[in-house]
Amino acid sequence: MLIRSPEPEDNEELIQLDRVAPEEGLISYYVDRRPRYIRQPDAEGFFPYVAEEDGKIVGVIFSSIDELHVTGEPRTCDYISSLRVHPEYRRRGIGSALIDRAVERGKEGGADVFWAVIMGKNSASSRTFKKCGFEIVGGHGFRVLTSKGRKRFSDASLREAAEGDFNDVVTLFSSFHKDHNFKPTDIRKWLMSRYRVKERSLGNVYVAERDGRIVATVRATRQWKTTKMIITKLSLSMRLFSALLRLGIEEGSPLKMLDLGALSYSQGDEMAAVDLMNFARRRFRDECRIGFVQYALGGKEEKFMAKVKGFPGYSDVMAMGPGLRSGKLNPIFPPR
């Protein structure tokens, strides 16, 4: 077996691999990969690797290095994601070999904390990570948003963020996430890298404002903007939700998903945050048929998300590194 960096000509094989080994969870899906996903390691610290046997690509993994605050200290972290192994080649150690290579690359980049999010209680993937030294250190929740959200719950004004709002957005985000154990080391720099300033706006960043003060903010991102997300399997409950709410989600249908990230709000303004998420979704309703929001389990976020209409899901967060103790980390990670 050969573990190597992929080349652009591997794209078609990786598309086929996703189709036979989709992401498993509440919704099983595969995503047609763009060539840029598999280019040589780029300047953002994003590294893909593939496993090859007999000239055939049978596995893939992604490794991304970030500077984060972990349990109050700045640490270099390697976020390992999108592990896929062809069904006919499983139980041969391919998944473990890919994880080991990703960890090796992280160490080369100075990382001492390694972590992964196992979507939808994927027990097979969890077992593989445990074999490589990872353990479950927490949980991450998500909701597939099902309400069209036309009802207003607060009197806050809703609008797209302007360039001049950036400092207020940073202050609100920093305050909201101050108790998280996984957070960007430099929040201002991290947000600037994701909030692209364009024509005096922050680009798909929205704010709720009351009496001249920003009380909630969210970033709306079209996931897989230039490619397709293909639903391959729906749970029975999700089928019923889809039918009742006429979401139009069918197996085999291409979709674009709206990812609502970097959500933050001031104390007492939870309903303004709900209004803001619905406001952002309406902006993309013609092209994104489902919405998706993630949140850390525990504390105010989990209590708040219980009020948001949508179909809930749960993911295990697994990590490996000195000083990490199971059940003691409340994670937040930068979306890619």
N, C-alpha and C positions, 0 to 999 in steps of 0.2 A: 504494500500500500504506500502511496506517495501523498504527502501533505504539501501543498504548494499554494502560492498566490495565483488567483485566476487571471486569465487573459480575456480581452474583449470577445474573442471568438468562442469563449465558453458560455456566453449568455444564453444561447438556445438550450443547451444542456441543463443549465440552472433553472430555466423556465420549466422544463420537463420534470426536474427534480421537485420543484415546488408543487407541481400538479399531482405527483404520486405521494408526496409527503407534505401535505398542507399543515399550516398552523392549526393545532387542535385546541378546542376550548368551547366556549358558549356558541361561537360560530366558527366552524372550520373553514379556512379559506386559503387560497394561494394568490400570490401577487406576481404578475409578469414583471420580471426584473428589467430595469433600464441598464444600458451599458455602463452608465456612470457608477452604478453600485459595485461593479466588479473591476474597475480600473485599478491600476497599481496604487499602493498606499498613498493617500493624499495628505495634504497639509493639515487636515483637521484631526489627525490621529485616528483615522478610521481604517481598519485593516480586515479584509476578507480572506478566508482560506478555504480551499476545497480539498476533499479527499478523492483520490483517483485509484481505481483498481482495473487492471487489464485495459487501460486506455479509456475508461468510462468514469465520469464524475458521479460519485455515490454519496457524497456528503458535503456540507458547507457550514461555515460558522462565521460570525462577525465579531470583531474586537474593537472597542472604542475607549480611548484613554481620556480621562477628564480629571481636573483638579477639583476635589470636593472637600467639604468639611464633614468629618466623620467623628461622632462622639466628641465634638468640641475641638477637634484638631484638624488642621489642613492635611489632606492625604491625597496621593496620586492613585486614582482608581481605574480599574479596567472593567468596563461594562461588556459582558459577553452575551450575545444575542443571536437569534435566528438559527439555532442549531437544527439541521435537517440531515437525516440519513435515509437513503433509499430503503423501502420496506424489505427488499430481497437481500439486503446486506446488513441487516441489523443483527445484534448479538455477536458481532465479530470484533468489538472494541474500536469501531470507527468513531463513534461519538466521543468516547474517552480520549482518543488520540487527537481529535479536533480541539477538544477543550484544553488538553495539555499544551497544544501548540499555541492557542490563544493566550493561555496563562504565561507561557514562555515569552511571547511577544510583549505582553504587558510588563513583565519583569524587565525586559530589555528597555522599555520606555520609562522605567522607574516606578512602576506601580507596586504597591504592597497590599492593596485591597482589591479583591476580585469578586464580582457579583453578577447575578443573572435574575431575571424575572420569568418564572415558569407559569405561563398563561393557563388558566382554566384547570388547575389541578392535573397537569400532565404527569402522571406517576412515573411513566417510563423515562421521561426526561429528568425528573427529580432524582431517580435512582442513579442515572448516569453521572449527574453532577456530584452526588454524594460519594460515588466511587472515586471521584477526583479530588475529594477533600472539602467539598462545600457542605454547608448545613443551612437549614432554614432559620433565618434571623428575623423574619417578620412577614407581613402580608401587605398586599396592595390591592385596593378595590378599583372597580371600574363600572361604569353604567353605559349601556346602549340606550340612548335617549329616544323615547317613543312619543312624547307629547309634541304637538306642533307649536305649543307655547304661545298662543295668541293672548292669553289672559295676563294682565299686569298685576303684580303683587306689591309694588312699591311706587312711590312718587318720584323716584330718582330719574333724572334725564339720562338718556342713553345715546352714545355717539361713538364714532371712530376716534381713536386717540390721535392727537396732534403731536408734532415733534416736541413742542414745549411741555407736554405732559410727562416726558420721560422721567424726570427727577421724582415727581410725585408717584409714578408707577413703581419706581425702584423702592421708594420709602415704604409704600403699602405692601409690596411683595416681601421685603425684608422683615417687616413687622409680623406679617402673617406666618412666615416660615421660620421664625426665630427659634422655635422649640424643636424643629426637626433635626435629627441626627445625621441625615444625609442631605447636604445642600451645597450649592456652588460655593467655592472659596471666595470668589469675587463676584457677588451677585450682580453688580452693575455691569461688569464686563460680560458675564454670562447672558444677561438679558439683551445687551446691545448686540451680541452675536446672533440673537434670534429675532429681535425686533428690528427689521430692516427699515431704515428711514427712507421714505420715498415721497417726494413731492410734499414735504412738510407734514406728512402723516407717518405713523409708525408701521403701517402696512398690516392690515387685518388684526390689529390690536384694538380692543373696544373698552370703553370705560363707562361706569355709572357715576353720575355727579349729583351732588346735593349741596346747595348753598355755596357753590364755587369750590367744593372739596371733592376729590375723587374718592369714592367709597368702595368701588369694586373694579376689577379689571380681569380680562381674559384674552388669550391669543387664540385665534381660529386659524387652523391650518388644514388645507386640503391634503389628505394623506394620499400618497402615490399619485400626485397630480398628473403626471404624464403617462401613467400606466393603468392597469386594471386590477381591481380586487374581485376575485371570482368566489362567490359563496359555493362551498362544496357540501356542507352539511349543516342543518339547523336542528337544534333541540326541539322537542315537541312543544315546550313552553314558548320558545321563540317563534315557532310556526303559528301558534295561536295568537300571540301578540301581533305578529305581522299581519295576519288575516283580519283581526279585529280593528286594527288601526290603519289598515290599507297602506302599509309602508312599501308594498311592492317588492319585498325581498323574496327572491325565488332562488332555488338551487341552480347553479350554473349561470346566474345573472352577473354581469359586470357592474360594479358599484364604485362610487367615490365616497369616501368617508370623511366627515368633518371632525377633526381632532381638536377639542377644546382644552388647551393646556395653559399652564402658568396662571391658574385661577387663584385670585386672592381677593379678600374683602375685609372691611373693618368690622369690629365687633358690633353686633346689632343690625348689620346690613346684609344678612343672609338672603333676604328676598330680593334685594336689589341685584345680588349675584345671580339669582334664578332668572330675573328679567333680562340680565345682560347675556346669559347663555342663550336664551330664546331669541334675543335680538340678533346675536351673531349667527345663529342657525338660519334665521329667516333670510339673511343676506346671501346664503349659499344654497337655498332650498331647491333651486332649479338644477343644480349639478351634484349635490351631495344628499343622498337619500337617507342616510343614517348619521347620527351624531355619536360621539364617543368622548367620555370624560373620565380621567383617572384621578385617584386620590389616595393618600396614605391612610391606612387603617389606624383607628385610635384617635381619641380627642375630638376636637371641634369639627374637623373635616368629615369624619365618618358620620357624626350626628347630623351634620348639615346635609350630606349626600343622601341620607335616608329620606329626606323630604323631597328630593328631586325625582320627578317622574321618569321612569326608565327601567330597563331590565338589568338587574345587578349581576356582577361577576366577581370572581376573586382570583388572585394570583399569589403564589408563594414567592417571596424574595429570598434567594439563597446567596450566601457570601462565604468568602474564605480570606483570612488575614489575621495578623496579630491583634489582639485586643478586642476582637468581635465576639460577642456572646449571644447565644440564641435567645430570641424574645426581647432583647434589649434595644434593638434598633427600630426606629420609626422612619422608613425610607422615603426619600423623594429623589427622583433621578431625572436628568436632563433628557428630554425626548430627542430622537435623531430623525 
